[in-house]
Amino acid sequence: MKIQSIRGLAALVLAAGSVLPAVAITAKASAAGLAPPLTRYPYLTDVVGGNATVNFGTDQTKISAVVKWGQAGVESCTAHTTTVTKTNLSVNGVGEYQWKAQLSPLQPDTAYCYRPYFGTAQIDLLGSDPAPQFVTQLPAGSAKAFSFAVLGDWGKTYASGNPDQANLMAQIAASGARFAVASGDAGYPAGSQASYGDLEQTGQDISAVFGPQFWTVVGKSVPMFHSIGNHAPTTTFLTNWPSDAVVAASGGTYQMESYCCVDGITTKTYERLVRLRPGHRPLLHPRCGLGRCQCRNGQPVPGRLRRALGARGAARRVHLAGQRPGRPPGPAEVRGLPLPAAL
């Protein structure tokens, strides 16, 4: 574990494969206290501006759900109700629903709590667990210090689980990080819904992200800003890490799109994280892997291009916008998935 100071910000930089000392934290979700329909513990994405998205999974015994929420310490955690939308999933052959609720309007730098309820009878999915809490984004221009966690190439299970990864998740949860940024490639080896998994299924390469000891421990209170990598760039990523508000704020889209016939390559569908400007052509060749900004047409990107993008563009590994013939794009020509405005 390494703490770095970046222009007044504290970044908790973690590698998912690290072997870390044990910590005295009981952070694991108590499966015994949860309602049986819950298959993925609630986790946060898209906490930006006045929005926060609560995501969770259930079995398919009911077709409706809501999330109730309120300002922590000021009103009840069930003061407001937001309806949710669902996506049909197959997780290792088991039919499940993935739900998302966009909570808004929220006040900046404010603590909120929430609980998901299932079906018309409004079954409390968290059972005896306390209502999770999170803090909204700092307003633009704030001088308040904060920390965030950075991780990448994570989510791997073996026949015996992955105690090192579980230890890492516990340390992130206890770190005080305000949010997490992932540089890509979650859910090894396939990035499939089976790789992401749920609270119940276990085994080699199953439930490597949403297992009870993994992102379940962190994500209920620490929102994730996730970028895609070169492993399985599919709609699974879009479903599991929705970012409607932050993408809309950048003027971009969050969908799969086909790119055809650049330098003689065959059509390939990728996730689109940026907006292409008229007259530009896609910059990356499939051999480079979506999300990487180190190669173009199978070759390393010139240093001047990396310098033109700047450290932020390289660190986020966003899909680059394109280039005009004869020169690399300038920073104004690249539109990516933005991190919180406080950065």
C-alpha positions in Angstrom: 0.0 0.0 0.0 1.4 3.4 -1.0 0.1 6.9 -0.2 1.1 9.5 -2.7 0.5 13.2 -2.5 -0.6 14.6 -5.9 -0.8 18.4 -5.8 -2.5 18.5 -2.5 -4.6 15.3 -3.0 -3.9 12.0 -1.4 -4.1 9.0 -3.6 -4.2 5.5 -2.1 -2.5 3.5 -4.9 -3.2 -0.2 -4.7 -2.4 -3.2 -6.9 -5.0 -6.0 -6.8 -2.4 -8.7 -6.7 -0.6 -7.3 -3.7 0.0 -9.4 -0.6 -0.8 -7.2 2.3 -0.7 -7.8 6.1 -3.9 -8.8 7.8 -6.1 -6.0 9.2 -8.5 -6.3 12.1 -11.6 -5.3 10.2 -14.9 -7.2 10.0 -16.0 -5.7 6.6 -17.6 -8.7 5.0 -21.3 -8.5 4.2 -23.2 -10.8 6.5 -25.0 -13.1 4.1 -27.0 -14.6 7.0 -28.6 -11.2 7.7 -29.6 -10.4 4.0 -32.9 -11.2 2.3 -32.5 -14.3 0.1 -33.4 -12.5 -3.1 -30.3 -10.3 -3.0 -27.6 -11.6 -5.3 -25.3 -8.5 -5.6 -24.8 -6.2 -2.6 -25.6 -2.5 -3.4 -22.7 -0.6 -4.8 -22.3 3.0 -6.0 -21.3 4.5 -9.4 -21.8 7.9 -11.0 -21.6 10.0 -7.9 -21.1 13.3 -9.7 -22.9 16.6 -9.4 -26.3 16.1 -7.8 -26.5 12.4 -8.8 -25.6 9.0 -7.3 -26.4 5.7 -8.8 -27.1 2.7 -6.6 -26.7 -0.7 -8.3 -27.6 -4.1 -6.9 -28.6 -7.6 -8.1 -31.5 -9.9 -7.2 -33.1 -13.2 -8.2 -36.0 -13.0 -10.6 -38.8 -13.8 -8.2 -40.1 -10.2 -8.4 -40.2 -7.6 -11.2 -40.1 -4.4 -9.4 -37.9 -2.6 -6.8 -37.2 0.8 -5.3 -34.3 2.5 -3.4 -35.2 4.6 -0.4 -32.8 7.2 0.8 -32.3 10.3 2.9 -29.7 12.7 4.2 -27.8 11.0 7.0 -28.4 12.4 10.4 -30.9 14.9 9.2 -33.8 12.7 7.9 -34.8 9.1 7.8 -32.8 6.8 5.4 -36.2 6.1 3.8 -37.4 9.7 3.4 -37.3 9.6 -0.4 -38.1 6.8 -2.9 -36.6 6.3 -6.3 -37.8 3.7 -8.7 -35.2 1.5 -10.4 -34.7 0.0 -13.8 -33.6 -3.6 -14.4 -31.5 -5.6 -16.8 -31.9 -9.3 -17.3 -28.6 -11.2 -16.6 -27.3 -14.8 -16.7 -24.7 -15.2 -14.1 -22.9 -18.5 -14.6 -26.2 -19.9 -16.0 -28.4 -18.5 -13.2 -31.0 -15.9 -14.2 -30.7 -12.6 -12.2 -31.8 -9.0 -12.4 -29.3 -6.1 -12.3 -31.0 -3.0 -10.9 -29.9 0.7 -10.9 -31.5 3.7 -9.2 -30.3 7.3 -9.9 -30.7 9.3 -6.7 -31.2 13.0 -7.2 -31.1 15.9 -6.6 -28.4 15.6 -4.0 -26.5 18.3 -2.2 -22.7 18.6 -2.6 -20.3 17.2 0.0 -23.2 15.7 2.0 -23.7 12.3 3.6 -26.6 10.2 2.5 -27.9 6.8 3.4 -30.1 4.3 1.5 -31.7 0.9 1.4 -33.1 -1.2 -1.6 -36.5 -2.8 -1.4 -37.8 -5.6 -3.6 -41.2 -6.3 -5.1 -44.6 -4.7 -4.3 -44.3 -6.0 -0.7 -41.1 -4.0 -0.5 -38.9 -6.6 1.0 -35.9 -5.0 2.7 -33.0 -6.6 0.9 -30.4 -5.6 3.5 -32.3 -7.4 6.2 -30.5 -6.7 9.5 -27.6 -4.8 7.9 -27.4 -1.1 8.6 -28.2 1.3 5.8 -25.0 2.1 3.8 -23.8 5.7 3.7 -21.8 7.7 1.2 -20.7 11.3 0.7 -21.5 13.2 -2.5 -19.0 15.0 -4.7 -17.2 18.1 -3.6 -18.3 21.2 -5.4 -16.1 22.5 -8.1 -13.4 24.8 -6.8 -13.5 23.4 -3.3 -10.2 23.5 -1.4 -11.1 20.7 0.9 -8.6 17.9 1.0 -9.7 14.3 0.1 -8.2 10.9 -0.8 -9.1 8.4 -3.4 -8.1 4.8 -4.3 -6.7 3.7 -7.6 -6.7 0.0 -8.7 -6.5 -1.9 -11.9 -6.4 -5.4 -13.4 -8.4 -6.8 -10.5 -11.0 -9.4 -9.8 -9.6 -12.9 -9.8 -10.7 -16.0 -7.8 -9.2 -19.5 -7.4 -10.7 -22.7 -6.2 -9.9 -21.6 -2.7 -11.0 -18.0 -3.3 -8.6 -15.1 -3.1 -7.7 -14.0 0.5 -5.1 -11.4 -0.7 -7.7 -9.6 -2.7 -10.2 -9.8 0.2 -7.6 -8.2 2.4 -7.0 -5.5 -0.2 -10.7 -4.7 -0.4 -10.9 -4.5 3.4 -8.0 -2.0 3.5 -9.6 0.2 0.8 -12.9 0.2 2.7 -11.1 1.3 5.9 -8.8 3.8 4.1 -11.2 6.8 4.2 -11.0 7.1 0.4 -13.8 9.3 -0.9 -14.1 7.4 -4.2 -12.2 4.8 -6.3 -10.8 5.0 -9.8 -10.2 1.7 -11.7 -7.8 1.7 -14.7 -9.5 -1.2 -16.4 -9.7 -5.0 -16.7 -12.0 -6.1 -14.0 -13.3 -9.7 -13.6 -10.6 -12.1 -14.8 -10.3 -14.0 -17.0 -13.2 -13.2 -19.2 -14.9 -10.0 -17.9 -18.1 -12.0 -18.1 -21.1 -11.9 -15.7 -19.8 -15.2 -14.3 -16.4 -13.6 -13.7 -18.1 -10.7 -11.9 -20.4 -13.2 -10.1 -22.6 -12.7 -7.1 -22.9 -13.3 -3.3 -23.7 -17.0 -3.6 -21.7 -18.7 -6.4 -18.1 -19.6 -5.8 -15.2 -21.4 -7.6 -12.4 -20.9 -10.0 -12.9 -17.6 -11.9 -16.4 -17.1 -10.5 -17.6 -14.1 -8.4 -14.3 -12.4 -8.5 -15.8 -8.9 -8.2 -19.2 -9.2 -6.5 -18.4 -12.0 -4.1 -19.1 -11.2 -0.5 -15.5 -10.4 0.4 -14.6 -8.3 -2.6 -16.2 -5.1 -4.0 -19.2 -5.9 -1.8 -17.1 -4.6 1.1 -16.1 -1.4 -0.6 -18.7 -0.4 -3.1 -21.7 0.2 -0.8 -20.0 3.5 0.4 -17.2 4.2 -2.0 -18.3 5.0 -5.5 -16.4 3.6 -8.4 -15.3 5.5 -11.6 -14.3 2.6 -13.8 -12.6 2.7 -17.2 -12.6 -0.3 -19.6 -9.5 -2.2 -20.5 -8.6 -4.6 -23.3 -10.2 -7.6 -21.7 -13.7 -8.3 -22.9 -14.8 -4.8 -24.0 -18.5 -5.7 -24.1 -21.9 -4.5 -22.8 -21.2 -6.4 -19.6 -18.9 -3.5 -18.5 -21.6 -1.0 -19.4 -24.2 -2.9 -17.4 -22.1 -3.4 -14.3 -20.6 0.1 -14.1 -23.3 2.6 -15.4 -22.1 6.2 -15.7 -25.0 8.0 -17.3 -24.6 11.3 -15.5 -20.8 11.7 -15.9 -20.8 10.8 -19.6 -23.7 13.1 -20.3 -21.8 15.9 -18.5 -18.9 15.4 -20.9 -21.2 15.5 -24.0 -20.3 11.9 -24.8 -22.1 8.6 -25.1 -21.9 5.3 -23.2 -22.6 2.6 -25.6 -21.2 0.0 -28.0 -20.3 1.2 -31.4 -18.8 -0.3 -34.6 -15.7 1.0 -36.2 -15.1 -0.2 -39.7 -12.4 -0.5 -42.2 -9.6 1.6 -40.8 -6.3 0.6 -42.4 -8.0 -2.5 -43.8 -9.1 -4.0 -40.6 -12.5 -5.8 -40.2 -15.4 -4.3 -38.4 -15.2 -4.4 -34.7 -17.6 -3.2 -32.0 -16.1 -1.4 -29.1 -17.4 0.5 -26.1 -17.5 4.2 -26.9 -16.2 6.4 -24.1 -15.5 9.5 -26.2 -16.9 11.6 -29.0 -15.2 11.6 -32.4 -14.9 14.9 -34.1 -15.8 15.3 -37.8 -12.9 14.5 -40.1 -11.0 12.4 -37.5 -10.5 8.6 -37.8 -10.3 6.1 -34.9 -6.8 6.0 -33.4 -6.6 2.5 -32.0 -6.0 -0.8 -33.8 -7.7 -3.8 -32.2 -4.3 -5.4 -31.5 -3.6 -2.5 -29.2 -6.6 -3.2 -27.0 -9.4 -0.7 -26.2 -8.5 1.8 -23.6 -4.8 1.7 -24.1 -3.1 4.9 -25.2 0.3 3.5 -25.9 -0.1 2.1 -29.4 -1.6 3.0 -32.7 -2.1 0.6 -35.7 -0.2 -2.0 -33.7 2.7 0.3 -33.1 3.8 2.5 -30.1 2.3 5.9 -30.1 4.9 8.6 -30.6 6.1 10.3 -27.4 4.8 13.6 -28.7 1.3 12.2 -28.8 1.5 11.0 -25.2 2.8 14.4 -24.2 0.0 16.1 -26.1 -2.5 14.0 -24.2 -0.9 14.8 -20.8 -0.7 12.8 -17.7 -4.5 12.8 -17.1 -5.3 11.3 -20.4 -2.7 8.6 -20.1 -3.6 7.7 -16.5 -7.2 7.3 -17.3 -6.5 5.1 -20.3 -9.6 6.4 -22.1 -10.3 5.6 -25.8 -8.7 8.4 -27.7 -10.8 10.5 -30.0 -8.8 10.3 -33.3 -6.3 12.2 -35.4 -6.1 14.4 -38.4 -3.7 13.2 -41.1 -0.1 14.1 -40.4 -0.2 15.1 -36.8 -1.3 13.8 -33.4 -4.4 15.3 -31.7 -4.1 18.2 -29.3 -5.7 18.1 -25.9 -8.7 20.0 -27.1 -9.4 17.3 -29.7 -9.7 14.5 -27.1 -12.9 14.0 -25.2 -12.9 11.3 -22.5 -14.8 10.0 -19.5 -14.2 12.7 -16.9 -13.3 12.0 -13.3 -15.0 14.0 -10.6 -14.8 17.8 -11.0 -12.8 18.1 -7.8 -9.9 16.5 -9.6 
